[in-house]
Amino acid sequence: MTCVIKKETLSSMLVMIWFFILMVPDGLKVLIGSNVSYFNYSALIIFFGYAFLNITTKKKLSAMTIVLIILSVWMIITTYVNKPDAFTIVVFNSVRVIAICLLFEYYQRNINILLKGCSNFFYLMVFINFITVIVTYPNGIYTRTDGRAGYFMGFRNAFILYFLPALLFALLEFSKKKGYKKFYLIYVLCIIPIILEKSTTTLIALIIMFFVFLLIQFRDRAKSTTKIKRFPLITTLLIYLVLNIIILSSSFIANIPFVKYIIENIMGKTLNFTGRTIIWQTAFKMIANKPWMGYGIGNNVLYFNDYWYGHNEIVEYMLEGGLIALAIFALLWILIIYKLKKNNNNIINKSMYIILISVLTFFLTEASTLQHFIIIYLIGFNLEDYLKKSRICL
């Protein structure tokens, strides 16, 4: 009996391999050691290959891709000026970012191939990480220099970089017949490792996600016709900014009894957010010295004889690229809100809103300027077009 594999299936498998090269899990990097350089050069080949394909097919780049390219180039410049020793790292990271953007641009006409390959990649990463945590907990598949366990995706705080894109695809791929079964399955595979590893920030982000999901489901069953478009997203961003001001401005708020109870008993943190308030205070002193350009990619804050990243998305962008990088990042979110406002599909907007609120929750006490969340930004910006062309989205 001859087994025939469709061309579209082969193409989506190829895309899946590309994403694996462009988003190598931290744990795998540790296991393969110096061989990780092969992934860097492979990413470079993907970058030039799809740059050539986009040029020869005369594809016009989207506004989101242009913004992400500008942000990546700016990070290269500020790192070269301030931290030449990290220049190679930031170049390869930027190559990955732009390569992902070029993949999305090239597959605009065959978006099903891209979304299927990308979603299967994230589902596979979630499944493999779940197995490694269950089998090797609490020792992990390797031990970090600080003595803590590492798994397939790396340290526990790195899990969410793969979890949120996977959960976004699970929400977008539901059908009337299957309901939210895939979302529930992926959610369980995500939250169990987080509970075991006690990653508080990620756990809170996933709990808030599920709460918003249930709230929207309840509203739908009550036959609410309210559409999640411009108002809730802008309101959510305003709440996020207010929370940032509260968290970052001073430490005296943490000593208010009600706030103290939440921090110590619910979040399981110390009153200085496990050292974060000290990191933020030091970071703002550094930012004041280089407000426009920042200090380049990498850990910049000296704390207890070690260098740390900003542990907050706004702080991290200001540390790495100054106010210029933060302004570009803000423009990115404005583009997403603008495009979601134009999309009239209530179901899709709700799915995107659930993920975006989880991303913002994560950004309060953690940060990621890497390529993983770019998938969310690109899909959010292109959601209306994907809705028309894709068999995955309803």
Summary of the structure (lengths in Angstrom):
residues: 394
radius of gyration: 20.8
end to end distance: 35.2
largest distance: 72.4
contacts: 1287
relative contact order: 0.13
helix: 72%
strand: 4%
